Amino acid sequence: MAKTGQRETIRASLEKRPDEVASMFDGVAKRYDLTNTVISGGQDRYWRWATRRALDPRPGERVLDLAAGTGVSTVELRRSGAWCVAADFSQGMLAAGRGRQVPMVAGDAMALPFADDSFDAVTISFGLRNVADIDLAMREMLRVTKPGGRLVICEFSTPVFGPFRTVYMEYLMKALPRVARAVSSNPDAYVYLAESIRAWPAQRQLARRITEAGWSTVKWRNLTGGVVALHRGFNLG
Ligand SMILES: C[S@@+](CC[C@H](N)C(=O)[O-])C[C@H]1O[C@@H](n2cnc3c(N)ncnc32)[C@H](O)[C@@H]1O
């Protein structure tokens, strides 16, 4: 762990060791929500709204919001009237969201602390990219989803229009770390963010991985020109 002056800087490597990832999120927790809104130019609210629309939770349903962090994504889901629980393995993120009126559970996406067939719907926003073994996590999500239940993954993706993709990649690698330095409690984490987005599979490849994990009729929809993609699948047994 590196130290810069008084400030501890924790940055996970792309190997995504779970202890490093959890410490990194502990380190950004305090200003996580604000930083997101600033670096996304306010688009984060639209992405969360679109995630809820794609998942379409209904009153009476049980919904798991995995890698929920401070619970900001869970609060949006709860607007539907469904019962929604936030789960995350960063104690710092969960603590930063303690004021939110949603149930929160400490748990690892690769070994979920829930019984088989517990949820009508499962979702993960900007979390899967950080999980060390995404195939295992997608199988775990399938295990805890009832037959007929659904999955929505909201994650950064690959912009579809070439010239926009070039500008966006420049933003990621050059401007984003600078903006994060001004607002985040751990700017180094945003260098990891940029690198992990670049290393992440594009829409079609991710859809294939989701299908290979056992989900059916997997489709995706691009948001903000493909900066973010929503992948949806069903547990058809
Ligand atoms: C970028 S935040 C997303 C938080 C929230 N879903 C949102 O939309 O703002 C990613 C979260 O994934 C969590 N995470 C990463 N790997 C995890 C794992 N294996 N199990 C549980 N949570 C994990 C981190 O602790 C962090 O809170």
The ligand as a Gaussian input file, in Angstrom:
#p B3LYP/6-31G(d) Opt

LIG

0 1
 C      -18.462000       1.288000      -8.371000
 S      -19.226000       0.628000      -6.938000
 C      -20.907000       0.530000      -7.405000
 C      -21.864000       0.859000      -6.301000
 C      -23.313000       1.019000      -6.703000
 N      -23.865000      -0.214000      -7.266000
 C      -23.524000       2.136000      -7.690000
 O      -24.189000       1.925000      -8.700000
 O      -23.045000       3.240000      -7.447000
 C      -18.683000      -1.043000      -7.020000
 C      -18.939000      -1.824000      -5.755000
 O      -18.644000      -3.193000      -6.005000
 C      -18.258000      -3.755000      -4.773000
 N      -17.644000      -5.052000      -5.019000
 C      -16.577000      -5.338000      -5.806000
 N      -16.299000      -6.653000      -5.769000
 C      -17.231000      -7.211000      -4.945000
 C      -17.485000      -8.533000      -4.504000
 N      -16.708000      -9.558000      -4.889000
 N      -18.526000      -8.746000      -3.691000
 C      -19.308000      -7.721000      -3.273000
 N      -19.122000      -6.440000      -3.638000
 C      -18.087000      -6.190000      -4.468000
 C      -17.330000      -2.699000      -4.186000
 O      -17.124000      -2.872000      -2.812000
 C      -18.082000      -1.410000      -4.548000
 O      -18.895000      -0.964000      -3.506000

